[in-house]
Amino acid sequence: MTDPPPNNTVRVSRIFPTVRPLRAYFAHRSDPLTNLFLVLPLFIVYHVGVVSQIEVLPDGRYQWVGNGVDFLTGTALSLAHGNVLVYAAGAVVVTLVLTALILVARRRSGVHPRLFLPLLAESAVYAVLTAGIIGYVIDAVGLGALDGKSFVSQVISSSGAGLHEELVFRMGLLHGGAYLLERRGARPWMAWGSLGLVTSLLFSAVHYVGPLGDNFSLASFGFRFLLGVVFAAIYRFRGFAVAAWTHTLYDVLYFVLKAF
């Protein structure tokens, strides 16, 4: 017969009944398939928004609610010759393929819908903390040509930015670059630290390039650099899905605060 647990252990477990599940949640790092499942809503919201707001300009060019690193939408629209139905059909096919991939491989991974709400709550906390910590320069920052659009357009843009920018800068350049440096013998902290700074500089710089680019200012560049460092840290320790949702919710929060 085992001895009963000490009174202080019982007292702590009664006061903090969710400590163990929380520790298990934060100790878990989602696999790539789970990350794909968790960001699928961002993909759907963005492309449904693109389809609903495509405009054909008088000179024959196409205009949509996009973001600075969306390299595919313009190409897809050109291939579809501006046909919204063809573009929508392609987006539906891609969505179905991704969904099928998730369902087929679900048994081999930790994919489960119950992961979504904790991830959303965690990302919302990070978004609010980020706004509070470095938001003192928010008045110096504009997010490009979309500032003058409707709130719905801003939410669509935020979904695309959170997905595409984290995919390109954090998963592609940061993670891929750190992996290559580690293979060449660099220590993990040096590889991730140096690439975190470099990719944050690139992340900030891309906001001033192209038709959606903002007017350059040192204050806004520095702010976006710090924002990139925060997203890089979140990606490194919490994974792609948390970084993408934090980025999206931060952008939405920015637009909400700017409206008041």
N, C-alpha and C positions, 0 to 999 in steps of 0.2 A: 504494500500500500504506500503510495507516494504522499509526501507531505504537501499540505495546501500551500498555495503561493503566498508570499508575504503580503501583509495588508497594503503596503504601499504599491505593490504591483497591481493588485485588484483595483485600488483607487485610481491609478493612472489609466488602466484599461477602461474604467467607467467614464472618466473625464474625457479621454481621447479615444473613442471607439473606432475612429477612422484612420488612426496613425498607421497601422499595418497596411491597409489597402493603399494609402497614399505612398508609403515607402515602396511598395511593390510596383505601383504605377510609375514612379519616377526612376526606379531601377531598371525599368523595361525600356529598351530602345527598339522602335518599330523596324521591321524588315522592309526592303524596297516595295514589296507587294502591298503591305499594309499602308505605307506612305501613299502609294498610288490610289488605293481605295479612299483614303481620307481626304485627298485633294481633288477627287473626281467632281464633287459639287462645284468647286471653283471653275473647273474646265467647262462644265455644263452652263453655269451662270454666264460666264464670259461669252461663250459662242452663241448661246441663245440671244444675249444682248447684241452681239455683232450682227446677227441675222435680222434682228428687229430694227436696227438703226443704220443699216447700209444706205448710203446715198450715192447716186451717180451724178457727178458734177458736169457742168456744161461742156468742159473740155474732154469728157470721156473718162476721167480718172475716178477712182472710187474712194469714198471717205467713210470711215467707220470709227466706232469707239475703240481706240487701241491704246497701246502703251509703248514706251521707248524701245523695248527689246522683243516686240512681237514681229518676228521676221517671216512668219508663215502666212498670216492672214492676207496680206497684200498679194503674195504669190498665189495663194489659193483662189482669191477673187479674180486675178488675171486669168488663171487657167479655166475658171468658170465663166469668163467673159462677162463678169458682173451679174450673172444669173443667181439671184438669191436662193432659189429653190435648189439649184445644183450645189451651191455652197452648203446649204442646210443639210442636204442629203449626205454630203461628205462628212459633215460634223456628226450627224447621227450615226453613220457607219463607224466612225472612229470611237464614239461613245459606246456603241454596242460591243465593239471589239475589246475595249478596255474592260467593260463590265463582264464580258464572257471570260476574259483572262483572269479576273479577280475571282469569279465564281468557280472556275475550274480548279484553280490552285489554292482555294480557300483552306482546304484540309491540311495543306502543307505549311501553313503560316498561321500567324496570330490574328488574321483578319476577323473582326467581329464588329457589328454596328455599335456595340456598347462602348467602344473606344472613342467614338466620335464626340460625345458630349463632354467627357473629361478633357479631351484635346482642345475643344472649342473654349472651354472655361479657362484652361491653362493659357491658351493663346491670347484670350481677352485680357487676362491679368498682365501678361507681358506687354501687350499693346498699351494699356493704361499706364503702366509703370514707365514705359519708354517715353510716352507723351509727357509724363510728369517730370522725368529726369532731364531730358534734353529739349523739352518743348518750350523753354524760355526764349528760343530764337524762332519760334514758329511764324511770327509775323514777317520774318525776312525770307520765308520760303513760299514759293508757288510751285504747284505740281504740273506746270506746263499749260498747254492750250485748253485742257479740259476744265480748268477752274471756272470758266464761264458757262459750262454745260449744266444740264439738269442734275438733280441729285441721283436719279436713276442711272444716268450716264456715268456719274462719278463712281457709283457702286460697281457698275460693269467694268469700268477701267481699273478699279481697285482689285477686283477679282483676277483680271488678267495680269496686273502688275505683280500681285502676290505670287501667282503661279509661275509666270515666265521669268521674272527677275530672280526669284530664288532658284529656279531651274538652271538658268544660265550662270549667274554669279556665284551662288553657293554650291549647288550640286556639281555643276560643270567645272567652273574655273577653280573654286576653292577646294572642293573635295578631290577633283581630278588632279589638280596641281600638287596638293599635299601628298596624295598617293604616290605621284611620280618622284617627288623629293624624298619621301621616305624610302622608296625603292633604291634611291641613289645614296642612301646612308644618312640622310638628315634625321635629326631627332624629331619626334612627333610635335613637341611644343614649338620647335623652331619652324617646322614646315607649316603647321597650321597658323602660327602667329604671323609669320612673314606674309603668307598668302592671304591671311585675313585682312592685313593692312592694304596689300596691293589690290585685291578685289574690291575692297571698300572704296578705294580711290577711283577705280574704273566704274563702279556702281554709281558714284556721285557724278562722274564726268559724263556718263551716257545721258543724263537728264538734260544736257544742254545741246544735244546733237539731234538733227533731223527736224521734220515739220512739227513734231510735238515738243521740241526742245524749249526749255525755259531760258530767259535772259540770265547770263552769268553774273553771279555776285559771290564774293568771297565768303560772306556769311552763310548763304544758302549751300554753297559747296561744302563748307566745313560741317554744317548741320547734316547734310546727306552722308558725308563721310562717317560721322559718328553713328548715324543710323545704320549704315552698312556694317560697321563694327559690331553693333548690337545684334543684327540679324545673323552675322557670321558666328557669333558666340552661341546664339540660340540654335543654329543649325548644327554646330559642332557637338553640343551637349544634349540636344533634345531631338534632332532629326529634321528632315526635310518638311514633313507635314506641319509640324509646329511652327517652323520658320515661315512657311508660306501663309498659314492662317494668321500668324502674328502680323506679318507684313500687310495682308489684306485688311484686317481689322484696324490696324493703325491708320491706314489710308482713309478708311471709312470714318474713323474717329476724327481725323483731321478735317474732313469735309463737314462733319456735323458741327465741330467747334467753330469752324470758319463761318457757318451759317448764322451763328448767334453773336 
